[in-house]
Amino acid sequence: MRAELRQHDPFVFDDPATGKALLYWGSGFGPIKVQELSSDLLSFAPLSKPIDLVDVVRTEDPREYRRLVEGAWVILRNGWYYLFFSGDNCCGPRAHYATMVARSRSATGPFEVRDRPLYLVVEANERWNAVGHNSVITDEAGQDWILYHGVDRQRPRSKPTDDVNTRRVMLLDRLVWRHGWPEVAGRSPTSTAQSAPVVRRR
């Protein structure tokens, strides 16, 4: 049973509505899934089963980010569960990666995913490529921030012998909420100095 917890991009979420601990993972060209954990967090709860939440889009359209989905992260805000995820190719010469979001009234779905490009939280721009695989935090002022990695197009390698688009840098941007959906302003990474999260010294 414990071997089952070795999953792709695992994320544990304590659901305040039910008191249950949930494991999200995926996908390796399959759906992002969720399943309840046992109290020791080392195995799945007895009789629980994995639930498919967000599936891949099977298409040859190179613009589609959901040809692979991964990197689940969940937050609860105003009664909605927001499932952030990324796809479809984080690295290498064909890097094509962005952060997306779905939402539900339940931590175990069903989750609504809007049509492209409305599902986007942040995607590449002229400076930053392959942006995704995020975490979300809330600062002391109640502002939400997204941390994610991206490739600097001006320096896409750590050394000349490295493959292109493999030097990933951690980025931080503020999330804005529009009609109940989160995004980075303009759905584009910033490249200039910005205000920082509010952190109060204790």
N, C-alpha and C positions, 0 to 999 in steps of 0.2 A: 504493500500500500504506500509506503513512504517513498518508494522509487518513483511513484507517479508525480511527485511534486517537483521533479526535475523538468521543468517546463521552459518554454521559450519566453524570455522577457517576463518573468513572474512579477506580479504586483499584488500585495495584500492590502485589503481595505476593510476597516471595521465599520460596519453599517450601523449608524446610530439608531436607525428606525427599527431594526430587528435584533440588534445586539450580536449578530452573526459576523464572523470573520470570513471573508471571501477571497479566493485566489483568482485573479485574472491572468490569462496568459495567451500567447499565440503570436505568429501563426504558422510561418513556414508554408505559405501558399494555401492556408486553410483559414477558418474563421477565428476571431478572438473569442475565447471562452471564459466562463466563470463557473466556479464550484465552491460550495461551502467547505470550510476547513473544520477539523475537530478542535477541541479546546486546547490541545497542546501545540497547534499550528504546524504539526509535523506530518499530518496525514489528512486525508479527506474525511469529512463527517460520514458516519455510517449511513447507508442508503442514499447518500447524495449522488447526483449525476452531473456531468458537465453540461452546460447550457451554451449553445452558440449565440453570440451577440451581434457581431459585425463580420460579415463575410467579405471575401474578395470579390472584385468585379472581373469576370473572365472576358477579357477583351484584348485585342491587339492595338488598341488606341494608345499611342505612346504618351498622350497627355494625361491619362488616367492614373491617379496615385494609388487607387485601391486594387491594383493588380496583385499587391501583397500588402497585408496589414500586420502591424506589430506595435510593441511599445505601449501597452495599455496603461493609463493613469486615470483614476476616477476621483471626482470631488462631488460634494453635495452642496447645492446652493439654491435657496428659495424653493425648496421642495422638488427640485430637479436633480437627477444624477447625470453628470456630464462625463462621458467616456472619451478621453483624448487618445488618439492613436496616430500612427505614422505609416507611411509607405511611399514609393514602392521599391526604391533601390538607393540605399544610403551612400554608396561609395563607388569608387572606381571610375573609369572613363565614361560610363553610361549613367552616372549618378542622376537620380530624379526622385526627389524626396521632399515631403512636406508633412506638416502636422494637421490633422483633421479632428472633428469632434462629432459625437452623437449624443442624444439625450433621452432620458426615460424618467418616469415617475417611480420606477423600482430599480434597485441596484442590480437585479438579475434580468432586467429587460421586460418587454421588448424595447430596443433602442431605435429611435428615429435618426436616420442619416439623411440630410438634405442632399439634393442633387449638386453635382459639381457645377460651378465653383463655390456654392454656398457652404459646403461642408468644410472649407478651408479655414484654419486658424492662422497659419503663416506658411508662406512658400518662398522660393528663391527669388532674388532680385539681381541687379547688376553687380552687386558686391558679394553677396552671400549665396552660396549654392548648397543644395542638399540639406535643408534645415528641418530638423525634426527630433523625434524621440525625447519627449519632454517630461518635465515635472512641473507642478503648479503649487505655488505658495501664496499665503496671504500675509501681508505685513501688518505692523501694529496699527496702521491707519485704516485697515480693512480693504486695502487695495490688493488686487490679485496680480501675480507676476508669473511668467512662464520662463523656465530655464530649458534650453534645448541646445543641440549642437549644430554647427554649420561649417561649411568649408569656405575659407577666404579665397576668392577667385584670384587674388593677387599673390597668394602663397598657398597653393593647394597640396604641397608636399612638405614634409619635414626635411628631406634631403633629396638631392637630384635622382637618386636611384629608386626612390619610392614610387609607387603607382600614384597616378593623379587622383585627386579628391579623397585622399586618405588622412590628411591632417585636419582633424575635426576640432573645432574650438567651441567652448561653452559660451552661449549667448544668453542674455537676460533682457526681456522686454515686458512692459506692462500690458496686461489684458484689458481690453475694453469690452463692455457688454452692450449689444445692440439687439433689442427685441428678444431678449432671453437667450442670446447666443454669444459666445466669447470669440474674440479674435484680437490679434495684434493690430494696431492702427494701420490701415491700408493693407493688412495681411502681408506685411513686408518687414523684414528685420531692419532695425536701426543701425546706422553706421557712425553716428555722431553722439556726443555726450548727452546723456539723458538724466532726468531726476532719478534718484535711487530709492529703493524700498525704505520705508520708515521703520527704523529699529530703535526702540527705547532702551537705554541702559538701565539695568535693574540694580 
